[in-house]
């Protein structure tokens, strides 16, 4: 085999990745999900290669009240060229298998990465413009408030939770990039004949796998900021560090509550989110008021607790701290199952 040619399995992966990119022209690439108490089913904005989809009209109606521009596919020049760019790369992948040159593979890799970076920068610029350039005569004006959705992940915007994540087309595009990365590292390694190349390949693949696993499986709670964060259910600003809780969904979206009563009411009113819940945390009444899994917490109910929304339930991390405080409040132990089924 010539030094500048590709392995057979590399060529096969390139051809398959190119075929996989073709549906990206027609299916959603990105999605922004919006959730609020008044929309229990949630709203979604779908970004395709050539148009916007989902609940565009409803979102435009809501955005009008806060002074944001309405969204129309025709206003975005990107939708004119993006289908052709996706098709271009879908053709380049199998072309790389036909050309069968490492140099072509390297050029394809850097062009694909550059396109991805430019696309994300353009997406961030689009979000920034729509979230910051507001109509000063809008019905709802909050001084200093901007409504830029997150580039990726979750962000609270007034009483709406915004969650931004790749859709099916985006994950295919990311998968094609991973295929390119693995093949480039492998071919570079075989060309150099260095042991270091093997280590780079193994380490890079391991890092990618760990990153994907962390992103998809992360269930860690988010730190609550007293005086700044607002309760997802009642929209009140957190005022007492001793009470509260969080729900973390399977996608990693975080819902914060200033009172266990708000958390319980939210779960009962949002059965869909209740089913998606990966972990539920409550604030430790004692110590540094850290969040802890509700499954391991000692729950105590007392009318003398005077929690922010009168739920009057406190959580304790251990028996020692519970016994230290429970005598002063006079109440009863309760179980999580008892509360959730009440």
C-alpha positions as CSV (number, residue, x, y, z in Angstrom):
1,X,0.0,0.0,0.0
2,X,1.3,3.5,-0.9
3,X,2.2,5.8,1.9
4,X,-0.4,8.5,0.9
5,X,-3.3,6.2,0.4
6,X,-6.1,5.4,2.9
7,X,-7.0,2.2,4.7
8,X,-10.0,0.3,3.3
9,X,-12.1,0.8,6.4
10,X,-11.3,4.5,6.5
11,X,-12.6,4.8,2.9
12,X,-15.7,2.9,3.9
13,X,-16.4,5.1,6.9
14,X,-16.0,8.2,4.7
15,X,-18.5,6.9,2.2
16,X,-21.0,6.0,5.0
17,X,-20.6,9.4,6.7
18,X,-21.3,11.2,3.4
19,X,-24.5,9.2,2.9
20,X,-25.5,9.9,6.5
21,X,-25.2,13.7,5.9
22,X,-27.8,13.7,3.1
23,X,-30.8,13.6,5.4
24,X,-29.4,16.6,7.3
25,X,-30.6,18.8,4.4
26,X,-34.2,17.8,5.3
27,X,-34.4,17.2,9.0
28,X,-34.0,19.6,12.0
29,X,-30.4,20.4,12.9
30,X,-31.0,22.3,16.1
31,X,-33.8,22.8,18.6
32,X,-34.6,25.4,21.3
33,X,-37.2,24.2,23.8
34,X,-39.1,26.6,25.9
35,X,-41.0,25.7,29.0
36,X,-43.2,27.7,31.4
37,X,-46.1,27.0,33.8
38,X,-48.6,28.4,31.2
39,X,-47.3,26.0,28.5
40,X,-47.1,22.6,30.2
41,X,-46.6,20.9,26.9
42,X,-43.7,23.2,26.1
43,X,-42.8,25.1,22.9
44,X,-40.0,24.3,20.5
45,X,-38.2,26.2,17.8
46,X,-36.7,23.8,15.2
47,X,-33.8,25.0,13.0
48,X,-33.5,23.2,9.7
49,X,-31.0,23.7,7.0
50,X,-33.4,25.7,4.9
51,X,-36.2,27.0,7.3
52,X,-37.5,27.4,10.8
53,X,-40.0,25.0,12.2
54,X,-41.9,24.1,15.3
55,X,-44.1,26.6,17.2
56,X,-42.8,29.6,15.4
57,X,-46.1,31.6,15.4
58,X,-46.7,31.1,19.1
59,X,-43.1,32.1,19.9
60,X,-43.4,35.2,17.7
61,X,-46.5,36.2,19.6
62,X,-44.8,35.9,22.9
63,X,-41.6,37.7,21.7
64,X,-43.8,40.6,20.5
65,X,-44.6,41.5,24.1
66,X,-41.0,41.8,25.2
67,X,-39.9,43.6,22.0
68,X,-38.0,40.9,20.2
69,X,-38.2,40.8,16.4
70,X,-40.4,38.2,14.9
71,X,-38.8,35.1,13.3
72,X,-39.2,34.4,9.6
73,X,-37.3,32.0,7.5
74,X,-37.0,34.5,4.7
75,X,-35.1,36.9,6.9
76,X,-32.1,34.5,7.2
77,X,-29.6,34.4,4.3
78,X,-28.1,31.3,5.9
79,X,-31.2,29.3,4.9
80,X,-30.4,30.0,1.3
81,X,-26.9,28.6,1.3
82,X,-26.9,26.1,4.2
83,X,-28.6,23.2,2.3
84,X,-26.0,23.5,-0.5
85,X,-23.1,23.6,2.0
86,X,-24.5,20.4,3.7
87,X,-24.9,18.8,0.3
88,X,-21.3,19.9,-0.6
89,X,-19.8,18.1,2.4
90,X,-22.1,15.1,1.8
91,X,-20.4,14.8,-1.6
92,X,-16.9,15.5,-0.3
93,X,-16.9,12.6,2.1
94,X,-17.4,9.8,-0.5
95,X,-15.2,11.8,-2.9
96,X,-12.4,11.5,-0.3
97,X,-12.9,7.7,-0.4
98,X,-12.7,7.8,-4.2
99,X,-9.6,10.1,-4.3
100,X,-8.0,7.8,-1.7
101,X,-5.4,10.4,-0.6
102,X,-4.4,11.3,3.0
103,X,-3.8,14.8,1.9
104,X,-7.4,15.1,0.7
105,X,-8.6,13.7,4.0
106,X,-6.7,16.3,6.0
107,X,-8.0,19.1,3.9
108,X,-11.6,17.8,4.3
109,X,-11.1,17.6,8.1
110,X,-9.9,21.2,8.5
111,X,-12.6,22.5,6.1
112,X,-15.3,20.6,8.1
113,X,-14.1,21.9,11.4
114,X,-13.9,25.5,10.1
115,X,-17.4,25.2,8.8
116,X,-18.7,24.0,12.2
117,X,-16.9,26.8,14.0
118,X,-18.2,29.5,11.6
119,X,-21.8,28.0,11.9
120,X,-21.8,28.1,15.7
121,X,-20.4,31.7,15.7
122,X,-23.1,32.8,13.3
123,X,-25.7,31.0,15.4
124,X,-24.4,32.8,18.6
125,X,-24.5,36.2,16.7
126,X,-28.1,35.5,15.6
127,X,-29.1,34.7,19.2
128,X,-27.3,37.8,20.5
129,X,-29.0,40.2,18.0
130,X,-32.5,38.8,18.7
131,X,-32.0,38.7,22.4
132,X,-30.5,42.2,22.8
133,X,-31.9,44.4,20.1
134,X,-35.3,45.0,21.6
135,X,-38.1,47.4,20.9
136,X,-38.0,50.1,23.7
137,X,-41.8,50.6,23.3
138,X,-42.6,46.9,24.0
139,X,-45.4,46.0,26.4
140,X,-43.0,44.4,28.8
141,X,-39.7,46.2,29.5
142,X,-37.4,44.9,32.2
143,X,-34.4,47.4,32.5
144,X,-31.1,45.7,31.8
145,X,-32.8,42.4,30.8
146,X,-31.7,40.5,27.6
147,X,-33.4,37.5,26.2
148,X,-30.5,35.7,24.4
149,X,-31.1,31.9,24.4
150,X,-28.2,29.7,25.4
151,X,-25.9,28.5,22.6
152,X,-26.1,25.1,24.1
153,X,-27.6,24.0,27.4
154,X,-30.1,25.6,29.7
155,X,-30.9,29.2,30.7
156,X,-33.7,30.8,32.6
157,X,-35.4,33.8,30.8
158,X,-38.0,35.4,33.1
159,X,-40.6,32.6,33.7
160,X,-39.4,30.6,30.7
161,X,-36.7,28.0,30.7
162,X,-34.8,27.8,27.4
163,X,-33.0,24.6,26.5
164,X,-30.8,24.6,23.4
165,X,-29.4,21.3,21.9
166,X,-28.6,19.7,18.6
167,X,-31.5,17.9,17.0
168,X,-31.2,14.7,14.9
169,X,-29.5,16.5,12.0
170,X,-27.0,18.2,14.3
171,X,-26.1,14.9,16.0
172,X,-25.5,13.3,12.5
173,X,-23.2,16.3,11.7
174,X,-21.3,15.9,15.0
175,X,-21.0,12.1,14.3
176,X,-19.5,12.8,10.8
177,X,-17.0,15.1,12.5
178,X,-16.1,12.4,15.0
179,X,-15.6,10.0,12.1
180,X,-13.3,12.5,10.4
181,X,-11.3,13.1,13.6
182,X,-10.8,9.4,14.2
183,X,-9.7,8.6,10.7
184,X,-7.4,11.6,10.5
185,X,-5.6,10.7,13.8
186,X,-5.4,7.0,12.7
187,X,-4.0,7.9,9.2
188,X,-1.6,10.4,10.7
189,X,-0.4,7.8,13.2
190,X,0.2,5.1,10.5
191,X,2.0,7.6,8.3
192,X,4.4,8.7,11.1
193,X,4.9,5.2,12.5
194,X,5.3,6.7,16.0
195,X,4.0,5.2,19.2
196,X,2.9,8.7,20.2
197,X,0.4,8.6,17.4
198,X,-1.3,5.5,19.0
199,X,-1.5,7.3,22.3
200,X,-3.0,10.3,20.7
201,X,-5.7,8.2,19.0
202,X,-6.6,6.3,22.2
203,X,-6.6,9.5,24.4
204,X,-8.6,11.5,21.9
205,X,-11.3,8.8,21.5
206,X,-11.4,8.4,25.3
207,X,-11.8,12.2,25.7
208,X,-14.6,12.2,23.1
209,X,-16.4,9.3,24.8
210,X,-16.1,10.8,28.2
211,X,-17.3,14.2,27.0
212,X,-20.4,12.6,25.3
213,X,-21.1,10.5,28.4
214,X,-20.7,13.5,30.7
215,X,-23.0,15.7,28.6
216,X,-25.7,13.1,28.2
217,X,-25.5,11.6,31.7
218,X,-24.7,14.6,33.9
219,X,-27.1,14.9,36.8
220,X,-25.2,17.2,39.1
221,X,-27.3,20.0,40.8
222,X,-26.7,23.6,40.0
223,X,-25.7,26.0,42.7
224,X,-28.6,28.3,43.9
225,X,-27.7,32.0,44.2
226,X,-29.8,33.6,47.0
227,X,-31.1,37.0,46.0
228,X,-30.6,36.4,42.3
229,X,-32.2,33.1,41.2
230,X,-35.9,32.7,40.8
231,X,-38.2,29.8,41.6
232,X,-39.3,27.9,38.5
233,X,-42.8,27.4,39.9
234,X,-43.7,30.7,41.8
235,X,-41.1,32.9,40.2
236,X,-40.2,34.4,43.6
237,X,-36.5,35.3,44.2
238,X,-34.7,32.9,46.5
239,X,-34.6,34.5,49.9
240,X,-33.8,31.7,52.4
241,X,-30.8,29.4,51.9
242,X,-32.2,26.8,54.3
243,X,-35.0,25.7,52.0
244,X,-35.5,24.7,48.4
245,X,-34.8,22.0,45.9
246,X,-33.9,21.2,42.2
247,X,-35.0,18.8,39.5
248,X,-32.5,17.7,37.0
249,X,-33.9,16.0,33.9
250,X,-32.4,13.3,31.7
251,X,-31.2,15.9,29.3
252,X,-29.5,17.9,32.1
253,X,-32.1,20.7,32.3
254,X,-32.3,22.2,35.8
255,X,-35.4,23.5,37.5
256,X,-34.9,25.4,40.8
257,X,-37.5,25.8,43.6
258,X,-37.4,28.0,46.7
259,X,-39.6,25.7,48.7
260,X,-40.2,21.9,48.6
261,X,-43.9,22.7,48.3
262,X,-43.2,24.5,45.0
263,X,-41.2,21.5,43.8
264,X,-44.0,19.1,44.7
265,X,-46.6,21.3,43.0
266,X,-44.5,21.5,39.9
267,X,-44.1,17.7,39.6
268,X,-47.8,17.2,40.0
269,X,-48.7,19.8,37.4
270,X,-46.0,18.7,34.9
271,X,-46.3,14.9,34.6
272,X,-44.2,15.0,31.5
273,X,-41.3,16.6,33.3
274,X,-41.8,14.3,36.3
275,X,-41.2,11.3,34.0
276,X,-38.1,12.9,32.5
277,X,-36.7,13.6,36.0
278,X,-33.3,12.0,36.5
279,X,-32.5,13.3,40.0
280,X,-34.3,15.4,42.6
281,X,-32.4,17.3,45.1
282,X,-33.4,19.2,48.3
283,X,-31.5,21.8,50.3
284,X,-29.9,20.7,53.6
285,X,-31.4,22.8,56.3
286,X,-28.3,22.6,58.5
287,X,-24.6,23.1,57.7
288,X,-23.7,24.9,54.5
289,X,-27.1,24.3,53.0
290,X,-25.8,22.1,50.1
291,X,-28.1,20.3,47.7
292,X,-28.5,16.5,48.3
293,X,-30.5,13.7,46.7
294,X,-34.0,13.6,48.2
295,X,-33.8,9.8,48.4
296,X,-31.1,10.1,51.1
297,X,-32.6,13.1,52.9
298,X,-34.5,13.1,56.2
299,X,-37.7,15.1,55.7
300,X,-39.3,17.0,58.6
301,X,-42.7,18.8,58.6
302,X,-43.5,21.5,61.1
303,X,-45.8,24.5,61.1
304,X,-43.1,26.4,63.0
305,X,-40.6,26.2,60.1
306,X,-42.2,29.1,58.1
307,X,-40.7,28.3,54.7
308,X,-40.8,30.8,51.9
309,X,-44.1,29.5,50.4
310,X,-45.5,27.9,53.6
311,X,-44.7,24.3,52.6
312,X,-43.1,24.0,56.1
313,X,-40.9,21.1,55.2
314,X,-37.2,21.0,55.9
315,X,-34.6,18.4,54.8
316,X,-31.6,17.1,56.8
317,X,-28.5,15.2,55.6
318,X,-28.1,13.1,58.7
319,X,-29.7,12.0,62.0
320,X,-27.4,14.2,64.1
321,X,-28.4,17.5,62.5
322,X,-32.0,16.5,62.4
323,X,-32.1,15.8,66.1
324,X,-30.3,19.1,66.8
325,X,-33.1,21.2,65.2
326,X,-36.2,19.1,65.3
327,X,-36.8,19.6,69.0
328,X,-37.0,23.4,68.5
329,X,-39.7,23.2,65.8
330,X,-42.0,20.4,67.0
331,X,-43.2,18.4,64.1
332,X,-43.2,15.0,62.3
333,X,-41.0,13.0,60.0
334,X,-42.5,12.5,56.5
335,X,-41.4,10.4,53.6
336,X,-40.9,11.5,50.0
337,X,-43.4,9.0,48.7
338,X,-46.0,10.3,51.2
339,X,-45.4,13.9,50.0
340,X,-45.5,13.1,46.3
341,X,-48.6,11.0,46.5
342,X,-50.4,13.4,48.9
